[in-house]
C-alpha cells in the first residue's frame, strides 16, 4: 500500500499543470509565513526606524533638523512632540521652521549685527497663534517694528513672566482679557505683501519672546521655555 501511495504521488508530478500549481502554492505559503512572522520581529527589534517609515521625506527632514539643533525629540503620528516647560505658540508645530535664533544676528545683511530679542518661527501662513500658558493680556495692538502684537503676563509657580507674540496677521484678544493655555490669541502673519501691520518683516513668521518684565528690553532666551 505504501509503495502504491508513493507511486501515485510521483504520477501526479508528471502532470505539468498540477506540478506548477503545487510549486506556486508552496511559494505563496512561504511568503505568508515571512509576512506574518519575520516583519513583526523586525519592527520589534527596530522600533525607531520602523516609526520613521510612517513619515514623508519632508517630515523626516524637519524632525532631523530640530533634533540636530535642540536635542531629544519624541516621534508622534503626524506631529512632532517637544518636551517643554510651556506650550508651543503655533498650532501646527510639524510645519514650523526656525528662521532666526535669539541673540546677535544680521537680518538685513548690512554687515552690522543687532540683538534679536526672540526666536522666529515660520509655520503655516495665518496659522493659529496660541497662548503658551494661562495669563492676562497686557497689550494687544500695533508696535513699531513688530506690527500687530500681543503680550501676556503669567504667574508660574509664583514667578511672574511675560510672553510676546509679534507680526500677527490679526489679533484675537483685547487688553485685560484672561486666557487659558492654548487659547487662540491671533493669527501668524508678517507677510509684507498680504498682511496689514506686518512690521519689519521679509516673510510670514511668528516672533516669540519671553520677558522677565513688561515691554521691550526685558527679554531672555526663550529656548529653555518652549524647547
C-alpha positions in Angstrom: 0.0 0.0 0.0 2.8 2.4 0.9 4.5 1.7 -2.4 1.3 2.4 -4.3 0.9 5.7 -2.5 4.4 6.8 -3.4 3.8 5.8 -7.0 0.6 7.8 -7.0 2.4 10.9 -5.8 5.1 10.5 -8.3 2.5 10.1 -11.0 0.9 13.4 -10.1 4.2 15.2 -10.7 4.1 14.0 -14.3 1.2 16.4 -14.8 3.0 19.7 -15.6 0.0 22.0 -14.7 -0.6 20.3 -11.4 3.1 20.4 -10.6 3.2 24.2 -11.3 0.2 24.7 -9.0 1.9 22.9 -6.2 5.0 24.9 -6.5 3.1 28.2 -6.6 1.1 27.1 -3.5 4.3 26.3 -1.6 5.9 29.7 -2.6 2.8 31.6 -1.5 2.8 29.8 1.8 6.4 30.7 2.4 5.7 34.4 1.6 2.8 34.5 4.0 5.0 33.0 6.8 7.6 35.7 6.1 4.9 38.5 6.3 3.3 37.1 9.5 6.5 36.2 11.4 9.6 38.0 10.2 8.3 41.6 9.6 6.8 41.9 13.1 10.0 40.6 14.5 11.9 43.3 12.6 9.6 46.0 13.8 10.0 44.9 17.4 13.8 44.8 17.1 14.0 48.2 15.2 11.1 50.4 16.6 12.6 53.8 15.8 13.5 53.0 12.2 10.1 51.4 11.7 8.3 54.5 13.0 10.3 56.8 10.8 8.8 55.0 7.8 5.4 56.5 8.6 6.7 60.0 7.9 7.3 61.6 4.5 10.8 62.7 3.4 9.9 66.3 4.2 8.6 65.5 7.7 11.7 63.4 8.5 13.9 66.3 7.4 12.1 68.7 9.7 12.4 66.3 12.6 16.1 65.7 11.9 16.9 69.4 11.7 15.3 70.2 15.0 16.9 67.1 16.6 20.4 68.4 15.5 19.7 71.9 16.9 17.8 71.1 20.1 18.4 67.5 21.1 15.9 64.9 22.0 12.5 64.9 20.3 9.8 62.3 20.6 8.1 61.0 17.4 4.3 61.3 17.2 1.9 60.2 14.4 2.0 63.2 12.1 3.3 65.7 14.7 6.5 66.4 16.5 6.1 66.4 20.3 8.6 68.5 22.1 9.2 68.2 25.9 8.7 71.8 27.1 8.0 73.9 30.2 5.4 75.9 28.4 3.1 75.1 25.5 4.1 75.8 21.9 3.0 79.1 20.4 1.9 77.8 17.0 -0.8 75.2 16.4 0.7 73.2 13.6 4.1 72.5 15.1 5.0 69.9 12.4 5.1 72.7 9.8 7.4 75.1 11.8 10.8 76.1 10.6 13.1 78.2 12.9 14.3 81.1 10.8 16.1 83.2 13.4 17.6 82.3 16.8 17.8 84.5 19.9 21.0 86.6 20.1 23.1 88.8 17.8 22.4 88.5 14.1 22.3 90.5 10.8 18.8 90.1 9.3 19.3 92.6 6.5 22.8 91.6 5.5 24.2 95.0 6.3 27.3 93.8 8.0 26.1 95.1 11.3 24.9 92.7 13.9 21.9 93.6 16.1 20.3 91.9 19.0 17.4 89.6 18.1 15.3 89.5 21.3 13.2 86.4 20.5 13.0 83.4 18.2 11.4 83.5 14.8 9.1 80.6 13.9 7.9 80.3 10.3 5.0 78.0 10.1 1.8 77.9 8.1 0.8 81.4 7.0 -2.0 82.6 9.3 -1.8 79.6 11.5 -3.4 79.9 14.9 -1.1 81.5 17.5 -1.6 80.1 20.9 -1.0 81.3 24.5 1.8 79.2 25.8 0.4 79.4 29.4 -2.7 80.9 31.1 -2.4 84.5 31.8 -3.6 88.1 31.3 -3.4 90.1 28.1 -1.4 93.3 29.0 -1.0 94.5 25.4 -2.9 93.9 22.2 -2.2 96.3 19.3 0.4 97.7 17.0 4.0 98.4 17.9 6.8 99.9 15.7 8.8 97.2 14.1 6.6 94.4 15.4 3.3 95.3 13.7 0.3 93.6 15.2 1.4 92.0 18.5 0.2 90.6 21.9 1.9 90.5 25.3 0.7 88.2 28.1 1.5 88.2 31.8 1.9 84.8 33.5 2.3 83.6 37.1 4.2 80.3 37.0 4.9 78.8 40.4 4.9 82.3 41.9 7.3 83.7 39.3 6.0 86.5 37.0 7.0 86.2 33.4 5.7 87.7 30.1 5.4 86.3 26.7 5.3 88.4 23.5 3.9 87.4 20.1 4.6 89.7 17.1 4.0 90.1 13.3 0.4 88.8 13.6 -1.9 89.0 10.6 -4.8 89.5 13.1 -5.3 89.9 16.8 -7.9 87.8 18.6 -7.8 89.2 22.2 -8.0 92.5 24.0 -6.2 94.1 26.9 -7.3 92.9 30.3 -8.6 89.6 28.9 -7.8 86.4 30.8 -6.8 83.4 28.6 -6.0 79.8 29.2 -3.1 77.8 27.8 -3.7 77.0 24.2 -6.2 79.9 23.7 -6.0 81.4 20.2 -4.7 84.9 20.6 -4.2 85.7 16.9 -3.0 84.5 13.5 0.6 84.1 12.3 1.4 86.8 9.8 4.3 89.2 8.8 4.0 88.8 5.1 4.7 92.4 3.9 2.6 91.9 0.7 -0.6 90.4 2.2 -0.7 91.3 5.9 -1.5 94.7 7.3 0.7 96.0 10.0 3.3 93.3 9.3 6.1 95.2 11.0 9.8 94.9 9.9 9.5 91.5 8.2 10.5 90.0 4.9 8.2 87.0 5.2 5.5 85.5 7.3 6.6 84.1 10.7 5.9 84.5 14.4 8.4 86.4 16.5 8.2 84.9 20.0 9.8 86.4 23.2 9.9 85.5 26.9 10.4 88.5 29.1 11.1 89.0 32.8 9.1 92.3 32.9 6.7 94.0 30.7 7.8 95.7 27.4 10.9 95.7 25.2 14.3 95.2 26.7 13.5 92.6 29.3 14.0 89.6 27.1 15.6 86.3 27.9 16.3 83.3 25.6 13.0 81.6 25.0 14.8 78.3 24.1 14.6 76.9 27.6 10.9 77.6 27.9 9.4 76.1 24.8 12.0 73.5 23.8 
